[in-house]
């Protein structure tokens, strides 16, 4: 069975399951090694844990730029493959990759030149300043490889080659998790060791994914196919803007969250909220992996004008994604104190983290609908609607809430902001999803 036949004729539940298993594994592994730094740094001090949490907003921006180019180019090339236009698919793959490397290099240069002002901007205190700068400087050096590997990974997924993408991410994860205890605990390199482990893992992922992109039916990235012109940039913006908004606003949300937590509860509050953020990322990563298995099915079949398969896949993913999140929510709510203590056994950190984790767990099942809606809208090229849903959770609702609730409710306002934003994001997503699904049914 060739790629076109598989993507357009295999039963939708079977196809999504086939493509989502490696992406779920990839996302869980990614989520796991994102939490590894927090876990091992937690063995150093509360200030070090807070510093890693602060730099997470910078990493989120780098990821946002990588996903912007990766989802923008991946969505378009998948629709072109579905329509049989191989030439444009090839050119988009190379153009998206080249653009991501240029952006990553620019971020690295600018970030290193202005590292202290950036550290102050993201909320570093006098006690966390040095750790924040040490960690961030090394992370910025790896920015081009981070953005590049996000592009190759997403392009492979959108071609239906999720296994290659999984192998690339897993190789990087093994390196990261292996180096963390070695550099932090054995060689006593502190937060610098954690950053080196992260960048080494990203570089290995980049290399393995590059090799994977040159295997089988996968599109080869070639210099001759790079065309950074208005046509391709417009398509990257249309398909990638939702990811940029989603990830970029996550960085802004993290910055505001850390600032509010630090003002009301000091380093312990920052550390507690940082741990909660990583834990929720780990739980949500499985859902995102499931959705990433749906995305190539959605974009490919939409390009092939098989709209009924797009609808079927959406409802399949919402149903089973929500069931999974209910299980995850129960575990997070029931074992919240133990989960926080596993990262940092500090009474003040546990007190803040437990309340925040339990409230976020209550709203967690709602993400099944909001995430799948965003992925569906983005994959069919509904850029404006996708950008709105992508901005809802961490932007449209979170930003005003984090500015208002802590002022009226104190640290409790910080702890419940994300949960309230999740409820409001669901109410916005449902009518946007309904409008497109109704249109597809009519067609």
C-alpha positions as CSV (number, residue, x, y, z in Angstrom):
1,X,0.0,0.0,0.0
2,X,1.6,3.3,-1.1
3,X,1.3,6.5,0.9
4,X,-1.7,8.0,-1.1
5,X,-3.7,4.8,-0.8
6,X,-2.9,4.5,2.9
7,X,-3.9,8.1,3.7
8,X,-7.1,8.1,1.7
9,X,-8.5,4.5,1.9
10,X,-7.4,3.0,5.3
11,X,-10.2,3.2,7.9
12,X,-9.9,6.5,9.7
13,X,-9.7,5.1,13.3
14,X,-7.1,2.5,12.2
15,X,-5.1,5.2,10.3
16,X,-5.1,7.7,13.2
17,X,-4.1,5.0,15.6
18,X,-1.3,3.9,13.3
19,X,0.1,7.4,12.9
20,X,-0.5,8.5,16.5
21,X,1.3,5.7,18.3
22,X,4.7,6.9,17.3
23,X,3.7,10.6,17.8
24,X,2.3,9.8,21.3
25,X,5.5,8.1,22.2
26,X,7.5,11.0,20.8
27,X,5.5,13.6,22.7
28,X,5.7,11.6,26.0
29,X,9.4,11.2,25.6
30,X,9.7,14.9,24.8
31,X,7.5,15.8,27.8
32,X,9.6,13.4,30.0
33,X,12.9,14.9,29.1
34,X,11.5,18.4,29.5
35,X,10.7,17.5,33.1
36,X,14.1,15.8,33.6
37,X,15.9,19.1,33.9
38,X,13.3,20.2,36.5
39,X,13.7,17.0,38.4
40,X,17.5,16.9,38.6
41,X,17.8,20.6,39.1
42,X,15.4,20.2,41.9
43,X,18.2,18.3,43.7
44,X,20.3,21.5,43.7
45,X,18.1,24.2,45.2
46,X,14.7,26.0,45.1
47,X,16.4,28.9,43.3
48,X,17.9,26.7,40.6
49,X,14.4,25.1,40.1
50,X,12.9,28.6,39.8
51,X,15.6,29.6,37.3
52,X,14.9,26.7,35.0
53,X,11.2,27.6,35.2
54,X,12.0,31.2,34.2
55,X,14.0,30.2,31.1
56,X,11.1,28.0,30.1
57,X,9.4,31.1,28.6
58,X,12.5,31.6,26.4
59,X,12.5,28.0,25.3
60,X,8.8,28.3,24.6
61,X,9.5,31.2,22.2
62,X,12.2,29.1,20.4
63,X,9.7,26.2,20.1
64,X,7.0,28.6,18.9
65,X,9.2,29.7,16.0
66,X,10.2,26.2,15.2
67,X,6.5,25.0,15.2
68,X,5.6,28.1,13.1
69,X,7.9,27.0,10.3
70,X,7.2,23.3,10.9
71,X,3.5,23.4,11.0
72,X,3.2,26.1,8.3
73,X,5.3,24.1,5.8
74,X,4.1,20.7,7.0
75,X,0.4,21.6,6.6
76,X,0.9,23.0,3.1
77,X,3.1,20.2,1.8
78,X,0.6,17.6,3.1
79,X,-2.3,19.2,1.3
80,X,-0.1,19.4,-1.9
81,X,0.8,15.8,-1.6
82,X,-2.9,15.0,-1.2
83,X,-3.6,17.0,-4.4
84,X,-0.7,15.3,-6.2
85,X,1.4,18.5,-6.5
86,X,4.9,17.0,-5.7
87,X,6.9,20.0,-7.0
88,X,5.4,22.5,-4.6
89,X,5.6,20.0,-1.7
90,X,9.3,19.6,-2.3
91,X,9.9,23.4,-2.5
92,X,7.9,24.1,0.6
93,X,9.8,21.5,2.7
94,X,13.2,23.0,1.9
95,X,12.0,26.6,2.2
96,X,10.4,26.0,5.6
97,X,13.6,24.3,6.9
98,X,15.9,27.1,5.6
99,X,13.6,29.8,7.2
100,X,13.7,28.0,10.6
101,X,17.5,27.9,10.6
102,X,17.8,31.6,9.8
103,X,15.3,32.5,12.5
104,X,17.0,30.2,15.1
105,X,20.4,31.7,14.4
106,X,19.0,35.3,14.7
107,X,17.4,34.4,18.1
108,X,20.7,32.9,19.3
109,X,22.7,36.0,18.4
110,X,20.2,38.6,19.7
111,X,19.6,36.6,22.9
112,X,23.2,36.2,23.9
113,X,24.0,39.9,23.2
114,X,21.1,41.0,25.5
115,X,21.1,38.1,28.0
116,X,21.0,40.2,31.2
117,X,18.1,42.4,30.2
118,X,16.2,39.3,29.0
119,X,16.8,37.6,32.3
120,X,15.4,40.6,34.1
121,X,12.4,40.8,31.7
122,X,11.4,37.1,32.3
123,X,11.4,37.7,36.1
124,X,14.8,36.7,37.4
125,X,15.4,37.9,41.0
126,X,18.8,38.8,42.6
127,X,18.9,35.2,44.0
128,X,18.0,33.5,40.7
129,X,19.8,35.9,38.2
130,X,23.1,34.0,37.8
131,X,21.5,30.6,37.4
132,X,19.0,32.0,35.0
133,X,21.7,33.6,32.8
134,X,23.9,30.5,32.9
135,X,21.1,28.2,31.9
136,X,19.7,30.5,29.2
137,X,23.0,31.3,27.5
138,X,23.6,27.6,26.7
139,X,20.0,27.1,25.6
140,X,20.3,30.0,23.2
141,X,23.4,28.5,21.6
142,X,21.3,25.5,20.6
143,X,18.4,27.6,19.2
144,X,19.1,26.9,15.4
145,X,19.2,23.2,16.0
146,X,16.0,23.4,18.1
147,X,14.0,25.3,15.4
148,X,15.5,23.1,12.7
149,X,14.6,19.8,14.3
150,X,11.0,21.0,15.0
151,X,10.6,21.6,11.3
152,X,12.0,18.3,10.1
153,X,10.0,16.4,12.8
154,X,6.7,18.1,11.7
155,X,7.3,17.7,8.0
156,X,7.9,14.0,8.5
157,X,4.7,13.6,10.5
158,X,2.7,15.5,7.8
159,X,4.0,13.1,5.2
160,X,2.8,10.1,7.2
161,X,6.3,9.1,8.4
162,X,5.7,9.4,12.1
163,X,8.0,6.5,12.9
164,X,11.1,8.4,11.6
165,X,10.0,11.4,13.7
166,X,9.6,9.3,16.8
167,X,13.1,7.8,16.4
168,X,14.7,11.2,16.1
169,X,13.0,12.6,19.2
170,X,13.7,9.5,21.2
171,X,17.4,9.5,20.4
172,X,17.6,13.1,21.7
173,X,15.7,12.2,24.8
174,X,18.0,9.4,25.7
175,X,21.0,11.7,25.4
176,X,19.3,14.4,27.5
177,X,18.1,12.1,30.3
178,X,21.5,10.3,30.4
179,X,23.5,13.5,30.6
180,X,21.3,15.2,33.2
181,X,22.4,13.1,36.2
182,X,25.9,12.8,34.9
183,X,26.5,16.5,34.5
184,X,24.4,17.8,37.4
185,X,25.0,15.2,40.1
186,X,28.4,13.6,39.2
187,X,30.3,16.6,37.7
188,X,28.4,19.2,39.8
189,X,27.9,21.5,36.8
190,X,24.6,22.8,38.2
191,X,22.1,24.5,35.9
192,X,24.8,24.7,33.2
193,X,25.0,20.9,33.1
194,X,21.2,20.7,32.7
195,X,21.3,23.2,29.8
196,X,24.2,21.3,28.1
197,X,22.2,18.1,28.4
198,X,19.1,19.7,26.8
199,X,21.1,21.2,23.9
200,X,23.0,18.0,23.3
201,X,19.7,16.1,23.1
202,X,18.3,18.6,20.6
203,X,21.4,18.4,18.5
204,X,21.3,14.6,18.3
205,X,17.6,14.8,17.4
206,X,18.4,17.2,14.7
207,X,21.0,14.9,13.2
208,X,18.9,11.8,13.4
209,X,15.8,13.5,11.9
210,X,17.9,14.9,9.1
211,X,19.0,11.3,8.2
212,X,15.4,10.1,8.5
213,X,14.2,12.8,6.1
214,X,16.4,11.2,3.4
215,X,14.9,7.7,3.8
216,X,12.1,6.0,1.9
217,X,9.4,8.2,0.2
218,X,10.2,11.2,2.4
219,X,10.8,14.5,0.7
220,X,14.5,15.5,0.6
221,X,15.6,18.9,1.8
222,X,17.7,20.4,-1.0
223,X,19.3,23.8,-1.4
224,X,18.1,24.1,-4.9
225,X,14.4,23.9,-3.7
226,X,14.7,26.8,-1.3
227,X,12.4,29.6,-2.5
228,X,11.8,32.2,0.3
229,X,9.3,34.2,-1.7
230,X,5.9,35.8,-1.0
231,X,3.9,32.7,-2.0
232,X,5.6,30.2,0.3
233,X,6.0,32.7,3.2
234,X,2.3,33.5,3.0
235,X,1.4,29.8,3.2
236,X,3.8,29.3,6.1
237,X,2.2,32.2,7.9
238,X,-1.3,30.9,7.2
239,X,-0.5,27.4,8.4
240,X,2.0,28.3,11.1
241,X,0.5,31.4,12.7
242,X,-1.7,29.3,15.0
243,X,1.3,27.5,16.3
244,X,3.2,30.8,16.8
245,X,0.3,32.3,18.7
246,X,-0.2,29.1,20.8
247,X,3.5,28.6,21.7
248,X,4.4,32.3,21.8
249,X,1.5,33.2,24.1
250,X,2.5,30.2,26.2
251,X,5.8,32.0,26.7
252,X,4.0,35.3,27.6
253,X,1.7,33.4,29.9
254,X,4.7,31.7,31.7
255,X,6.4,35.1,32.0
256,X,3.3,36.7,33.6
257,X,2.7,33.7,35.7
258,X,6.2,33.7,37.1
259,X,6.1,37.4,37.8
260,X,2.8,37.2,39.6
261,X,4.0,34.1,41.6
262,X,7.3,35.8,42.5
263,X,5.6,39.0,43.6
264,X,3.2,37.1,45.9
265,X,5.2,34.1,47.0
266,X,8.9,34.5,46.2
267,X,11.1,31.9,44.7
268,X,9.1,29.0,46.3
269,X,6.0,30.1,44.4
270,X,7.8,30.4,41.1
271,X,9.3,26.9,41.7
272,X,5.9,25.5,42.6
273,X,4.2,26.9,39.5
274,X,7.1,25.8,37.3
275,X,6.7,22.2,38.5
276,X,2.9,22.3,37.8
277,X,3.6,23.7,34.3
278,X,6.0,20.8,33.5
279,X,3.6,18.2,35.0
280,X,0.7,19.4,32.9
281,X,2.8,19.5,29.8
282,X,3.7,15.9,30.4
283,X,0.0,14.9,30.7
284,X,-1.0,17.1,27.7
285,X,1.9,15.7,25.6
286,X,0.1,12.4,25.1
287,X,-3.1,14.2,23.9
288,X,-1.0,16.4,21.6
289,X,0.7,13.3,20.2
290,X,-2.7,11.8,19.5
291,X,-3.8,14.9,17.8
292,X,-0.6,14.9,15.7
293,X,-1.6,11.5,14.4
294,X,-4.8,13.1,13.2
295,X,-3.2,16.2,11.6
296,X,-1.7,14.5,8.5
297,X,-5.0,12.5,8.1
298,X,-6.9,15.8,8.3
299,X,-4.7,17.9,5.9
300,X,-4.1,15.1,3.4
301,X,-7.8,14.1,3.1
302,X,-8.9,17.7,3.0
303,X,-6.5,18.3,0.1
304,X,-7.9,15.1,-1.6
305,X,-11.5,16.5,-1.0
306,X,-12.5,13.6,1.3
307,X,-14.2,15.8,3.9
308,X,-16.1,13.0,5.6
309,X,-12.9,11.4,6.7
310,X,-11.8,14.8,8.2
311,X,-15.0,14.9,10.2
312,X,-14.8,11.3,11.3
313,X,-11.3,11.7,12.5
314,X,-12.1,14.8,14.5
315,X,-14.9,13.2,16.5
316,X,-12.8,10.0,17.0
317,X,-10.0,12.1,18.5
318,X,-12.2,14.3,20.7
319,X,-13.9,11.2,22.2
320,X,-10.9,9.2,23.1
321,X,-8.7,12.2,23.9
322,X,-11.2,13.3,26.6
323,X,-11.4,9.8,28.1
324,X,-7.6,9.8,28.5
325,X,-7.6,13.3,30.0
326,X,-10.2,12.3,32.6
327,X,-7.9,9.5,33.8
328,X,-4.9,11.9,33.9
329,X,-6.9,14.5,35.7
330,X,-7.9,12.0,38.4
331,X,-4.3,10.9,39.0
332,X,-3.1,14.6,39.2
333,X,-5.9,15.6,41.6
334,X,-5.5,12.6,43.9
335,X,-1.7,12.6,44.1
336,X,-0.9,16.3,43.7
337,X,1.2,16.7,46.9
338,X,3.3,13.6,46.1
339,X,3.8,14.7,42.5
340,X,5.1,18.2,43.5
341,X,7.3,16.7,46.3
342,X,8.9,14.3,43.8
343,X,10.3,17.3,42.0
344,X,11.1,19.6,45.0
345,X,10.6,18.5,48.6
346,X,10.1,22.0,50.0
347,X,6.9,22.7,52.1
348,X,6.3,26.1,50.5
349,X,6.8,24.7,47.0
350,X,4.4,21.8,47.7
351,X,1.8,24.1,49.2
352,X,1.5,26.3,46.1
353,X,2.0,23.5,43.6
354,X,-0.7,21.2,45.1
355,X,-3.5,23.8,44.9
356,X,-2.6,24.8,41.4
357,X,-2.2,21.2,40.1
358,X,-5.6,20.2,41.5
359,X,-7.5,23.1,39.9
360,X,-5.7,22.5,36.6
361,X,-6.6,18.8,36.8
362,X,-10.3,19.7,37.2
363,X,-10.2,21.6,33.8
364,X,-7.8,19.2,32.1
365,X,-10.6,17.1,30.3
366,X,-11.7,20.2,28.5
367,X,-8.5,20.3,26.5
368,X,-9.7,17.3,24.5
369,X,-12.1,19.5,22.5
370,X,-10.0,22.7,22.4
371,X,-6.8,21.0,21.2
372,X,-8.4,18.9,18.6
373,X,-10.4,21.8,17.3
374,X,-7.3,23.9,17.0
375,X,-5.5,21.1,15.1
376,X,-8.4,20.5,12.8
377,X,-8.8,24.2,11.9
378,X,-5.0,24.6,11.4
379,X,-4.7,21.5,9.2
380,X,-7.5,22.5,6.8
381,X,-5.9,25.9,6.3
382,X,-8.5,27.9,8.3
383,X,-5.8,30.2,9.5
384,X,-7.8,32.9,11.2
385,X,-10.1,30.6,13.2
386,X,-7.1,28.4,14.1
387,X,-5.2,31.4,15.3
388,X,-8.2,32.4,17.5
389,X,-8.5,29.0,19.1
390,X,-4.7,28.8,19.5
391,X,-4.6,32.1,21.3
392,X,-7.6,31.5,23.6
393,X,-6.0,29.3,26.3
394,X,-2.8,31.2,26.9
395,X,-3.6,34.6,25.5
396,X,-7.2,35.9,25.0
397,X,-8.3,34.6,28.4
398,X,-5.1,33.8,30.4
399,X,-3.4,37.2,30.0
400,X,-6.2,39.4,31.4
401,X,-7.0,36.8,34.1
402,X,-3.4,36.6,35.4
403,X,-3.4,40.4,35.6
404,X,-6.8,40.5,37.5
405,X,-7.2,37.5,39.7
406,X,-3.9,37.7,41.7
407,X,-4.8,41.4,42.4
408,X,-8.1,40.3,44.0
409,X,-7.4,36.8,45.3
410,X,-3.7,36.9,46.0
411,X,-1.6,33.7,45.4
412,X,-4.9,31.7,45.0
413,X,-5.6,33.8,42.0
414,X,-2.3,32.7,40.5
415,X,-3.1,29.1,41.3
416,X,-6.5,29.0,39.5
417,X,-5.9,31.3,36.5
418,X,-5.1,28.5,34.1
419,X,-8.1,26.4,35.0
420,X,-10.5,29.4,34.5
421,X,-8.8,30.2,31.2
422,X,-9.3,26.5,30.1
423,X,-13.1,26.7,30.7
424,X,-13.4,29.9,28.7
425,X,-11.3,28.6,25.9
426,X,-13.7,25.6,25.5
427,X,-16.7,28.0,25.2
428,X,-14.9,29.8,22.4
429,X,-13.7,26.7,20.5
430,X,-17.0,24.8,20.2
431,X,-18.8,27.3,17.9
432,X,-15.7,27.7,15.7
433,X,-15.4,23.9,15.3
434,X,-19.1,23.6,14.6
435,X,-19.0,26.1,11.8
436,X,-16.3,24.3,9.8
437,X,-17.7,20.8,10.5
438,X,-21.1,21.9,9.3
439,X,-19.6,23.4,6.1
440,X,-17.7,20.1,5.4
441,X,-20.9,18.0,6.0
442,X,-22.7,20.2,3.5
443,X,-20.0,19.8,0.9
